[in-house]
C-alpha cells in the first residue's frame, strides 16, 4: 500500500487562488474595485498590487509565446 502525501500549496499560491476566486464574480464592478484600490489603500499596497499585475502579465505573455511556438530555448 503506497502512501499519498497531499500537495501543499505555498502561501503565494493560496493568495493567487483567492484573488482569482474574488475576481471571478462577474457581478463585481472592476472599475469601482480599481477606484477603491487606488484611493482607500496606502500607496505601498497599491504599488504591491501593480507589481502582482505586472508579474501576471509577463507570465501570461511567456505562456502565450510558448503556446504559439515563438519561444524556443534550445540550450
LUMBA-521420 format. One line per field, with one value per atom (N, C-alpha, C): residue number from 0; x, y, z; residue in one letter. Coordinates in pm, 1 decimal. Example, Ala and Ser with C-alpha at 12.3 -4.5 7.8 and 13.67 -1.06 7.14 Angstrom:
// residues 2
nr = 0, 0, 0, 1, 1, 1
xx = 1319.0, 1230.0, 1320.0, 1285.0, 1367.0, 1290.0
yy = -569.0, -450.0, -330.0, -225.0, -106.0, 3.0
zz = 780.0, 780.0, 780.0, 708.0, 714.0, 787.0
rest = a, a, a, s, s, s
// end
This chain:
// residues 75
nr = 0, 0, 0, 1, 1, 1, 2, 2, 2, 3, 3, 3, 4, 4, 4, 5, 5, 5, 6, 6, 6, 7, 7, 7, 8, 8, 8, 9, 9, 9, 10, 10, 10, 11, 11, 11, 12, 12, 12, 13, 13, 13, 14, 14, 14, 15, 15, 15, 16, 16, 16, 17, 17, 17, 18, 18, 18, 19, 19, 19, 20, 20, 20, 21, 21, 21, 22, 22, 22, 23, 23, 23, 24, 24, 24, 25, 25, 25, 26, 26, 26, 27, 27, 27, 28, 28, 28, 29, 29, 29, 30, 30, 30, 31, 31, 31, 32, 32, 32, 33, 33, 33, 34, 34, 34, 35, 35, 35, 36, 36, 36, 37, 37, 37, 38, 38, 38, 39, 39, 39, 40, 40, 40, 41, 41, 41, 42, 42, 42, 43, 43, 43, 44, 44, 44, 45, 45, 45, 46, 46, 46, 47, 47, 47, 48, 48, 48, 49, 49, 49, 50, 50, 50, 51, 51, 51, 52, 52, 52, 53, 53, 53, 54, 54, 54, 55, 55, 55, 56, 56, 56, 57, 57, 57, 58, 58, 58, 59, 59, 59, 60, 60, 60, 61, 61, 61, 62, 62, 62, 63, 63, 63, 64, 64, 64, 65, 65, 65, 66, 66, 66, 67, 67, 67, 68, 68, 68, 69, 69, 69, 70, 70, 70, 71, 71, 71, 72, 72, 72, 73, 73, 73, 74, 74, 74
xx = 84.0, 0.0, 89.4, 68.7, 150.1, 83.0, 166.0, 113.5, 114.4, 7.5, -5.0, 5.4, 100.0, 115.2, 40.1, -56.2, -132.4, -42.6, -74.1, 1.8, -23.4, 82.0, 70.9, 93.1, 2.4, 16.1, 97.7, 177.0, 251.6, 155.7, 201.3, 119.4, 84.7, 182.0, 159.7, 54.7, 57.2, -43.3, -182.4, -191.9, -322.2, -376.1, -288.6, -331.1, -377.2, -303.3, -340.2, -475.9, -501.0, -630.8, -741.5, -715.7, -817.0, -849.0, -745.8, -768.7, -849.3, -815.3, -890.8, -1036.0, -1060.4, -1198.0, -1275.2, -1211.8, -1278.7, -1308.8, -1216.2, -1235.2, -1325.7, -1357.8, -1442.9, -1590.8, -1625.6, -1764.1, -1792.3, -1869.0, -1893.9, -1989.0, -2049.5, -2133.6, -2050.2, -1923.1, -1832.0, -1791.7, -1804.6, -1765.8, -1615.5, -1536.9, -1391.7, -1341.4, -1413.0, -1373.5, -1383.5, -1490.3, -1507.4, -1402.0, -1372.1, -1268.1, -1135.4, -1102.0, -978.7, -978.2, -1092.9, -1104.4, -1080.9, -1146.0, -1128.9, -987.5, -930.6, -794.3, -696.5, -716.6, -625.3, -645.9, -768.2, -795.3, -796.9, -836.6, -855.2, -737.9, -642.8, -527.5, -404.3, -312.1, -185.6, -111.4, -24.0, 49.4, 126.8, 182.9, 262.4, 179.4, 57.3, -29.5, -66.1, -97.4, -129.0, -9.3, 111.1, 232.1, 256.5, 230.7, 246.4, 144.0, 22.8, -79.3, -32.3, 27.4, 81.8, 189.8, 273.1, 379.8, 321.4, 215.5, 149.7, 90.3, 22.5, -39.4, 66.2, 177.7, 284.7, 346.8, 368.2, 424.0, 328.4, 198.3, 98.7, 97.8, 107.9, 109.5, 232.7, 348.2, 471.2, 461.2, 411.0, 397.4, 298.7, 188.7, 88.0, 145.3, 225.8, 288.7, 384.2, 461.3, 550.8, 472.3, 361.0, 276.6, 222.8, 175.2, 122.5, 231.8, 350.8, 461.8, 499.6, 503.7, 536.7, 429.5, 304.1, 193.4, 196.3, 231.9, 237.0, 365.4, 459.7, 585.1, 686.0, 668.4, 759.6, 877.3, 871.1, 973.2, 1032.1, 1140.5, 1209.7, 1350.8, 1384.0, 1518.9, 1587.6, 1678.6, 1742.1, 1855.9, 1894.9, 2006.9, 1960.1
yy = -117.4, 0.0, 124.9, 212.5, 333.6, 446.8, 531.4, 647.6, 767.9, 838.4, 956.9, 1079.3, 1165.2, 1289.6, 1399.1, 1460.9, 1564.8, 1682.6, 1741.8, 1856.1, 1975.3, 2038.3, 2158.6, 2280.0, 2372.8, 2495.4, 2595.7, 2674.0, 2779.5, 2892.8, 2982.0, 3097.7, 3180.1, 3194.2, 3271.4, 3206.0, 3073.7, 3003.3, 3019.6, 3011.6, 3029.4, 3170.2, 3270.9, 3409.2, 3425.6, 3368.1, 3378.6, 3314.8, 3199.4, 3132.2, 3217.2, 3276.4, 3360.3, 3483.9, 3548.0, 3664.0, 3622.2, 3508.0, 3457.1, 3431.1, 3374.2, 3349.7, 3480.5, 3580.9, 3709.8, 3776.8, 3766.9, 3832.4, 3754.5, 3630.7, 3550.6, 3585.1, 3670.2, 3714.5, 3821.5, 3785.5, 3877.1, 3990.9, 3984.1, 4094.9, 4206.2, 4178.8, 4273.4, 4380.8, 4505.8, 4617.7, 4641.9, 4595.0, 4603.3, 4747.2, 4835.4, 4976.2, 5035.2, 5001.9, 5050.1, 4990.4, 4862.3, 4798.2, 4870.9, 4901.3, 4974.4, 5112.7, 5179.9, 5313.0, 5307.3, 5212.4, 5198.6, 5154.3, 5069.7, 5022.2, 5139.6, 5230.2, 5343.7, 5450.2, 5464.8, 5574.9, 5534.4, 5412.8, 5377.3, 5302.9, 5259.2, 5186.5, 5275.6, 5249.3, 5324.1, 5298.6, 5390.7, 5381.1, 5250.7, 5203.7, 5080.7, 4961.5, 4951.3, 4839.8, 4850.7, 4971.6, 4991.2, 4953.1, 4992.4, 4960.5, 4810.0, 4741.2, 4595.4, 4529.2, 4585.7, 4535.7, 4550.0, 4664.3, 4684.8, 4582.0, 4550.0, 4450.9, 4314.3, 4275.9, 4146.9, 4145.3, 4253.0, 4260.1, 4254.3, 4322.8, 4321.7, 4182.5, 4115.5, 3979.8, 3884.5, 3901.1, 3816.1, 3839.3, 3964.3, 3994.1, 3935.0, 3944.8, 3887.9, 3736.3, 3673.1, 3527.5, 3483.0, 3555.1, 3521.7, 3536.2, 3640.6, 3660.8, 3546.5, 3501.3, 3387.1, 3261.4, 3239.9, 3123.2, 3131.2, 3247.8, 3265.8, 3246.8, 3301.8, 3286.3, 3139.7, 3066.9, 2924.8, 2847.8, 2880.9, 2813.1, 2837.2, 2956.5, 2990.3, 2942.7, 2893.5, 2846.0, 2955.5, 3069.4, 3181.3, 3180.1, 3094.5, 3095.4, 2956.5, 2933.2, 2804.9, 2829.7, 2770.9, 2782.5, 2649.0, 2642.2, 2515.4, 2478.8, 2568.7, 2540.2, 2491.4
zz = 0.0, 0.0, 0.0, -94.9, -101.9, -25.0, 25.2, 98.2, 5.0, 7.1, -76.6, 12.7, -18.8, 55.5, -19.6, 44.3, -25.7, -64.5, -177.2, -225.3, -134.6, -92.9, -10.1, -99.7, -90.7, -167.4, -87.2, -157.1, -90.2, -55.0, 29.5, 66.9, -57.1, -147.0, -269.5, -358.7, -367.8, -448.3, -387.6, -256.5, -191.0, -213.2, -205.8, -229.8, -374.5, -469.2, -611.0, -637.5, -576.7, -593.9, -533.3, -418.2, -351.8, -436.6, -490.3, -577.5, -699.6, -758.6, -873.2, -838.7, -720.2, -676.8, -662.7, -605.2, -587.2, -721.0, -815.2, -944.9, -1039.3, -1005.8, -1094.1, -1080.3, -985.5, -969.2, -1074.8, -1177.2, -1288.3, -1252.0, -1135.9, -1090.4, -1028.9, -1006.8, -944.1, -1044.7, -1006.1, -1091.7, -1074.5, -1170.0, -1159.2, -1162.3, -1231.1, -1231.8, -1091.8, -1021.5, -883.8, -791.6, -810.9, -729.6, -750.2, -875.2, -903.6, -841.9, -848.2, -788.7, -637.6, -571.3, -426.8, -391.8, -475.4, -451.2, -453.9, -547.0, -561.8, -454.6, -405.0, -312.0, -165.3, -134.5, 6.5, 68.0, -12.4, 39.8, 39.8, 131.4, 127.7, -3.3, -39.8, -166.1, -176.2, -65.5, -67.3, -111.8, -63.8, -102.1, -249.7, -295.1, -436.7, -523.6, -482.5, -559.3, -563.4, -452.9, -449.7, -542.4, -546.7, -638.4, -783.4, -816.6, -950.7, -982.5, -884.0, -901.7, -935.6, -865.6, -891.1, -1031.5, -1069.0, -1201.6, -1312.2, -1292.9, -1392.9, -1406.3, -1294.5, -1298.1, -1369.2, -1344.4, -1409.5, -1560.5, -1603.1, -1746.4, -1813.8, -1750.1, -1807.8, -1817.9, -1713.4, -1713.9, -1821.3, -1834.5, -1935.0, -2075.3, -2096.4, -2227.1, -2259.7, -2161.1, -2182.5, -2218.2, -2151.6, -2180.2, -2322.3, -2362.1, -2497.8, -2602.5, -2577.2, -2671.8, -2687.3, -2576.6, -2581.6, -2657.4, -2631.5, -2698.1, -2848.8, -2889.1, -3031.5, -3098.0, -3019.1, -3074.8, -3099.4, -3033.4, -3054.7, -2958.3, -2858.7, -2754.5, -2740.5, -2811.4, -2801.6, -2752.7, -2642.2, -2588.7, -2610.3, -2705.3, -2740.8, -2647.4, -2560.2, -2470.2, -2337.5
rest = x, x, x, x, x, x, x, x, x, x, x, x, x, x, x, x, x, x, x, x, x, x, x, x, x, x, x, x, x, x, x, x, x, x, x, x, x, x, x, x, x, x, x, x, x, x, x, x, x, x, x, x, x, x, x, x, x, x, x, x, x, x, x, x, x, x, x, x, x, x, x, x, x, x, x, x, x, x, x, x, x, x, x, x, x, x, x, x, x, x, x, x, x, x, x, x, x, x, x, x, x, x, x, x, x, x, x, x, x, x, x, x, x, x, x, x, x, x, x, x, x, x, x, x, x, x, x, x, x, x, x, x, x, x, x, x, x, x, x, x, x, x, x, x, x, x, x, x, x, x, x, x, x, x, x, x, x, x, x, x, x, x, x, x, x, x, x, x, x, x, x, x, x, x, x, x, x, x, x, x, x, x, x, x, x, x, x, x, x, x, x, x, x, x, x, x, x, x, x, x, x, x, x, x, x, x, x, x, x, x, x, x, x, x, x, x, x, x, x, x, x, x, x, x, x
// end
